Amino acid sequence: MAKRVGLVLLGIAILVIAGGGVLLANWQIPAPTKHMEKVIPNDRFSR
């Protein structure tokens, strides 16, 4: 009985991981569109 429950839980975990992989592979995440500009002082660069 415990072995069967373990196998069912393992199967569910594998399906969740596979489903997450498919979701991330097909999710069209939009690129950032906000323009950023930051001035870095010359003191931060070593010579």
GROMACS elastic network, one bead per residue, 0.5 to 0.9 nm:
[ bonds ]
;  ai    aj funct       b0    kb
    1     4     6  0.52168   500
    1     5     6  0.64086   500
    1     6     6  0.87038   500
    2     5     6  0.51209   500
    2     6     6  0.61376   500
    2     7     6  0.86431   500
    3     6     6  0.50520   500
    3     7     6  0.62222   500
    3     8     6  0.86916   500
    4     7     6  0.51005   500
    4     8     6  0.62330   500
    4     9     6  0.86663   500
    5     8     6  0.50967   500
    5     9     6  0.61907   500
    5    10     6  0.85438   500
    6     9     6  0.51383   500
    6    10     6  0.60730   500
    6    11     6  0.85467   500
    7    11     6  0.60638   500
    7    12     6  0.85872   500
    8    11     6  0.50583   500
    8    12     6  0.62157   500
    8    13     6  0.86240   500
    9    12     6  0.50881   500
    9    13     6  0.61452   500
    9    14     6  0.86380   500
   10    13     6  0.50668   500
   10    14     6  0.62036   500
   10    15     6  0.86651   500
   11    14     6  0.51363   500
   11    15     6  0.62355   500
   11    16     6  0.86685   500
   12    15     6  0.50978   500
   12    16     6  0.61721   500
   12    17     6  0.86534   500
   13    16     6  0.51380   500
   13    17     6  0.61995   500
   13    18     6  0.85645   500
   14    17     6  0.51854   500
   14    18     6  0.60551   500
   14    19     6  0.84389   500
   15    18     6  0.50979   500
   15    19     6  0.59039   500
   15    20     6  0.84560   500
   16    19     6  0.50695   500
   16    20     6  0.60916   500
   16    21     6  0.86041   500
   17    20     6  0.51141   500
   17    21     6  0.62463   500
   17    22     6  0.87421   500
   18    21     6  0.50704   500
   18    22     6  0.62785   500
   18    23     6  0.86078   500
   19    22     6  0.51140   500
   19    23     6  0.61038   500
   19    24     6  0.86413   500
   20    24     6  0.61364   500
   20    25     6  0.84824   500
   21    24     6  0.52111   500
   21    25     6  0.60471   500
   21    26     6  0.86510   500
   22    25     6  0.50573   500
   22    26     6  0.61978   500
   22    27     6  0.84384   500
   23    26     6  0.53778   500
   23    27     6  0.58285   500
   24    27     6  0.52519   500
   24    28     6  0.85234   500
   25    28     6  0.84436   500
   30    33     6  0.84463   500
   32    35     6  0.83548   500
   40    43     6  0.83786   500
   40    44     6  0.72234   500
   41    44     6  0.59721   500
   41    45     6  0.80392   500
   42    45     6  0.56987   500
   42    46     6  0.85437   500
   43    46     6  0.73760   500
